[in-house]
């Protein structure tokens, strides 16, 4: 059994509020089987330079961290140190305090039974394991400075997820939101968030900004919404929707549906039988080794089917800014699907003999799909003679494979 806790550190949580503008935001994941608590806290507005053996990062010595601990007390009360990171440090084997490019600091490590803590983590195992979602436990992180020697900012541990089915919501900051086990709904909101569904059939919504969504092992639905997101489906039959922004979608193994949305996206299906739909940007779709369906949507897209029998679908209005490139088309197993509402005048089913022509242009009124086997260019001509409409290119097949009418299916 695992339980995840959010830590939001502010000056107002101190028993005597400090009014400090510094903040901290992080996550603790308690593993009841291993009796460990892995923590990652990002702190803004304080200087860990001297405490981590580095030069001070700011000229003001009052913001130097002199101590950083986990204390034992309920919200609003002061308690003693049970596990320390700075003065004292009980986590020397895996503690990492690192500066970030934006001036913040990340404190990460793992509290375990072998650490020389003031109080063993096993003392708190029952409370941590049984914490109900949304409730506090009597543990809090506290950062001390010369200006506030008893604590400048503090954050109580608040349970946000466990191995049951949960709804996990982010803050306005950069959150790590784990679903753990169960069928979870995880909503990132604002901030550059990392959402990890874990086990179970999960629904992940990144929200605004630039997020990373990891589906885990179930049949998941991942939606990036705004921002430049990375969606990783993992095992299971997943639905990945990038939303707006320039996104990277990776379905992983099994059969997935990947929808890029409106940005310039990269969609990688993996080894399952996947459906990849690019949206309105200039996208890269890579089906992998399964039986994949790739639809670039609008934009100038790059489609790679992979080693399976793949379907390349064309269902959006044609034009000079909507010409896709297909790499690795295998005429023995792959198929090009044409939407008859777009490719007007074509009968549903296998492309008729009279509608297909190899060459550079139509030669009679029945020619509709023209394939230049020298350049790999594919064209559609609505009337076959150019008198009322010019032929429009909609794809280029790299390597100019040999095509016949049996490579096309109208739907």
Helices and strands as residue ranges (DSSP letters): E 2-9, G 11-13, E 23-31, E 36-44, G 50-52, G 61-63, E 65-72, E 81-86, E 96-99, E 105-112, G 121-124, H 125-130, E 136-145, E 153-162, E 167-169, E 176-178, E 185-187, E 194-196, E 203-205, E 212-214, E 221-223, E 230-232, E 239-241, E 248-250, E 257-259, E 266-268, E 275-277, E 284-286, E 293-295, E 302-304, E 311-314, E 324-327, E 335-338, E 349-350, G 353-355, E 356-358, E 369-372, E 377-380, E 392-397, G 405-407, E 408-410
